[in-house]
Amino acid sequence: MMRPETTVLKAQGLVFSHSPPPAPPLFDRLSFVLPPGVTWLGGGEGSGKTSLLRLLAGALPGNAVQGQLQLHGVSLAQDPSAYRLQVAWLDPRDDARDAQTARGIFAGMPAHHAGWNPDALQAHMAGLSLAPHLDKALYMMSSGTRRKVLIAAALAANAPLTLLDQPFMALDRPSIDYLLQTLAEASRHTGRAWVVADYEAPPGVTLAKAIELPA
């Protein structure tokens, strides 16, 4: 019988700043490990929740970051492409996909995620009521529907690490309930990790870890 993994991601000595010295860094030698299951990333406004998600996704310029990130033993510094292929991260603040339809976004995901699960996508589309919106471009959607498309894509990627930034914002109550149910199921996974960045921990979800950033 295989033993469940105890570490999905290891972060050592992360240093990052939006501003050059002498401004203090946003993260100064930040170290932690992410176990399988759901981790809540908390902190007040301006504490760096989104910046840390971008850092974990390998989406920040390498010359702006110090420290080491290893995901299932793959180093971001040594093999950035292989590292990023293991991360599901669709930044809700990024407008690069705004001209794409939901259907187009979903169709492009398998090229970047070997574990892409079309059956899971169908379930997430139903749970988030996305069927009427498949052929709309993101810029034509409400903020809540746009966010639901990105969430469905991230969840169906079946990646070792899934990053969700304030996923409940602007969602309707049935979609919130569906996402909480999905995260509750994710909390029992023995080999994958989900990070939910938000002001409060997702209610009713058993957390593997909590990381609170200082204001």
N, C-alpha and C positions, 0 to 999 in steps of 0.2 A: 504494500500500500504506500502510495507516495505521500510524503509529509507536506502539509500546506506551507507555502512560502511565508516567511516572516517579514521580508522587506521587498517592496517593489521598486522604490526610488530612494536613493541616498544623496543628500545635499550636504556639502562640507564647505564651510568658510565662505559663503556667498557674500559678495560685496557689490553693491550697485548704487549709483547716484544719478539723479536727473540733472544735477548741476555740478560743474567742476569744482575742485577744491578752491577755497577752504570750506565750502558748504559741506555739512555733515552728510554722509551717505544715507540713503534710504534703508539699506540693509548693510549691516556691518558685522561680517563674520557669522552670518546666520547658518546654522547647521541643524538638520533634522533628518529623520527617516520617515517614509510613508509605508505603512503596512497595507496589506490587502483590505478592501472594504472602503468605507466612506470616511473621509477626513473633512472636518469643517475648518475653513480658513476664515477667521474673524478679525475684526479691527474696525476702528472708527473711520470717518471720512478722511482721506489723505494718508492713511496708514500704509498703503502700498499693496493692497490685496490684488488688484488687477495687475500691477507691475510684477508681483511674484508669480502670478499665473503665467504671464508672458515669459518670464524667466524660465519657469519650469517647462514651458512649451518649446523653448529654444528659439523664441521669436524676438529676442533682443539682440542687438549687435554684439558679437563676441568680444570686441575690444572694449565694450562698456561694462563687462561683467568679469569679476574675479571669483575664483572658487571652482568647485567640482560638482557636477551632476552626473549620476549614474542611474540608468533605468534598466532594470533586469541585466545589470552588468555592462551595459553599453554606455560609454562616456560621451557626453555632448561635445566636449572639447576635441576628442580624438576621432569621433565618427558622427558628426552632426546629422548627416542624412539618415543614418540608421536609427539614431536617437529619435529624430522627429517623426519617423514613420511609426513609432510606438505611441505617439501622443495624439489624442483627439482633442482639438482646440479650435473652435470657431468663434473668434472674438466678436461679441455682439456690438462692439464699438467701431469695428472695422467696416468701412463702406465699400471695400473692394468688390464685394459680391452683389452690390445693390442692383445691378442690371440683370443678374441671373434669376431665372425662375427657380422655384423650389425643386421642380423636377430636374432641372439642369444641375443644381447643387448635389442632389442625391446621386445623379448619374456619374458625377465626377469623383465621388468618394472612393469607390473600390480601387482606383489607381494609386491611392495614397495609403490605403488601409487593407492589409492582407486579410484581416479578420472580418471585413465588412459582411453584415448579416442582413440580407434582404427580407427575411421573415421578421426579424426584429424591427426593421424599418416599417413594415406594414403594421405591426402592433403599435409602434410609437405614433405613426400617422393617425391611426384610429383613436388612440388614447388622447391625442392632442388635437383632434378634429381638424386635420390638415387637408383632407381630400378636396374641399372646394377651392383650395388655394394653390394647387400644384403648378398651374400654368401662369401664375402671377409673378412678376418680378418683385424682388424684395422691397424695392423702393415704393411699390404700390400697396404694400401691406401695412397694417397697423403695427405699432411697436411690439405688441404682444404676440401677434401672429408671426412676425419676422423672427422674434426670439424663439418661438416654438419650432420653426423650421430648423434653426441652427442647433437647437437642443436635440431634435430628432436625429439629425445627421451625426452629431457627436456620439449619441448613445448607440446608434446602429453601427458605428465604426468598430465596436467591439475591441477597442484598443487596450493595451496594458494600463495606460494612464488616461483618464478622461477628466478634463478640466471644465468646470461650469462656473461662470461669473454671474452672480445674482440671478440665478435661473428663474426665480419666481416673479421677478419684476414684470408688471403689466399683464400677467397671466390671469385668465378667468378661473373661477373656483374649480370646475371639473378638471382643468389641466393641471392646476396646483395639486389636486388630490392624486391624479395619475402620476405626476412626477414624484411625489412623496412615496407612493407605492413602489415605483421603480427603484428609487434610492433605498427603500427598505429591503428590497430584494438584493440590491447591489451590496448592501452591508454584510451579507452572508458569503460573499465571494471569497475564495481562498487564494486567488492568483492575480487579481486585477485591483486597481485603486481608482477611486473617484475623489476629486477635490471640489468641494462646493464652497465658493467664496461668497460670503454674505454677512450682513450685520448680526444676524441671529442664526443659530444652528437649526437645521431642518427638523421640525417637530416630528416625533414618532420614529425617527431614524436612529438606530444604534450606531454610534460613532466608533470607528477604530482609533481615531486620534482627533485632537483639537489643537489648532495652532492659532493663537491670538497675537496679532501684531500690535505693538505699542503705538499710540497716537503720535 
